[in-house]
Amino acid sequence: TSIRVGKRITMPEGPAFIAITPDGKTAYVLTDGAGRARGWVTPIRTSTDRTRDAIRVGRIPDFIAITPNGKTVYVANGLSSTVTRIRTATDKRLKHVQVGNGPAYIAMTP
């Protein structure tokens, strides 16, 4: 069996997690912001491997998930104790949601 490596995609920082929309059209790559104040989410069009503008999220993000309908990305920001929401139709960040100390994961239900 052989493995074919595709095109490399340059990210603003090293990738930590990835979530793909249910339709498979967009991958959202989370960089954890190690050594920086905030992390980033970079949308990538899977058909072209082109990145779109990185979206700034909270401090030291720990996890990323997408709703089953593909409309919203959620990022758990451990150090800032927030959850960032991103609307997938526009790749725009919505208001952060303040949560308890150190959110580390996000679970979605259908």
C-alpha positions as CSV (number, residue, x, y, z in Angstrom):
1,T,0.0,0.0,0.0
2,S,1.3,3.4,-0.9
3,I,0.4,6.8,0.7
4,R,0.1,9.9,-1.4
5,V,1.0,13.1,0.3
6,G,-1.0,16.1,-0.9
7,K,-0.1,19.8,-1.1
8,R,1.2,21.5,2.0
9,I,-1.0,24.2,3.4
10,T,0.7,27.0,5.3
11,M,-0.9,27.9,8.7
12,P,-0.3,31.0,10.9
13,E,1.0,28.6,13.6
14,G,1.2,24.9,14.1
15,P,-2.2,23.1,13.8
16,A,-3.6,21.5,17.0
17,F,-7.1,20.3,15.9
18,I,-9.2,20.1,12.8
19,A,-13.0,19.9,12.3
20,I,-14.7,19.4,8.9
21,T,-18.2,20.6,8.0
22,P,-20.8,17.8,7.5
23,D,-20.9,18.6,3.7
24,G,-17.1,18.2,3.5
25,K,-16.5,21.6,1.8
26,T,-14.6,23.3,4.6
27,A,-12.0,22.3,7.1
28,Y,-11.5,24.5,10.2
29,V,-8.0,24.2,11.6
30,L,-7.4,25.3,15.2
31,T,-4.0,26.6,16.2
32,D,-3.5,26.7,19.9
33,G,-1.7,30.0,20.2
34,A,1.3,28.5,22.1
35,G,3.5,31.3,23.1
36,R,0.9,33.9,22.1
37,A,-2.0,35.5,23.7
38,R,-4.7,34.0,21.4
39,G,-5.3,31.1,19.1
40,W,-6.6,31.1,15.6
41,V,-9.0,29.1,13.4
42,T,-8.2,29.0,9.7
43,P,-10.9,27.9,7.3
44,I,-9.7,25.8,4.3
45,R,-11.7,25.1,1.2
46,T,-11.3,21.4,0.7
47,S,-11.9,21.5,-3.1
48,T,-9.0,23.9,-3.7
49,D,-6.9,23.6,-0.5
50,R,-7.0,27.4,-0.3
51,T,-7.0,29.1,3.2
52,R,-9.3,31.9,4.0
53,D,-8.5,34.6,6.6
54,A,-7.6,33.3,10.0
55,I,-10.2,34.0,12.7
56,R,-9.0,35.1,16.1
57,V,-10.4,33.1,19.0
58,G,-9.8,33.0,22.8
59,R,-6.7,32.4,24.8
60,I,-5.1,28.9,24.5
61,P,-8.0,27.1,22.7
62,D,-8.2,23.4,23.5
63,F,-10.9,22.0,21.2
64,I,-13.0,22.7,18.1
65,A,-16.4,21.2,17.0
66,I,-19.0,21.9,14.3
67,T,-22.7,21.6,14.8
68,P,-24.4,18.7,13.0
69,N,-26.2,21.2,10.7
70,G,-22.8,22.7,9.8
71,K,-23.8,26.3,10.6
72,T,-21.7,27.0,13.6
73,V,-18.1,26.3,14.8
74,Y,-17.5,26.2,18.5
75,V,-14.0,26.6,20.1
76,A,-13.3,25.9,23.8
77,N,-10.8,28.5,25.0
78,G,-9.2,27.0,28.1
79,L,-7.2,30.0,29.4
80,S,-9.9,32.7,28.8
81,S,-12.7,30.5,30.1
82,T,-14.8,31.3,27.0
83,V,-16.3,29.5,24.0
84,T,-15.9,31.2,20.6
85,R,-18.7,30.8,18.0
86,I,-18.0,31.2,14.3
87,R,-20.8,31.3,11.7
88,T,-19.7,29.1,8.8
89,A,-21.7,30.9,6.1
90,T,-19.6,34.0,6.6
91,D,-16.6,32.8,8.6
92,K,-17.3,35.6,11.1
93,R,-16.7,35.3,14.8
94,L,-19.7,35.9,17.0
95,K,-19.6,37.1,20.6
96,H,-17.6,34.9,23.0
97,V,-19.6,33.0,25.5
98,Q,-18.3,33.2,29.1
99,V,-18.2,29.7,30.7
100,G,-16.7,28.1,33.8
101,N,-12.9,27.8,34.3
102,G,-10.9,26.1,31.7
103,P,-13.3,24.5,29.2
104,A,-11.4,21.7,27.4
105,Y,-13.8,19.9,25.2
106,I,-17.1,20.3,23.3
107,A,-19.7,17.7,22.6
108,M,-22.4,17.9,19.9
109,T,-25.6,16.0,19.8
110,P,-27.9,15.6,16.7
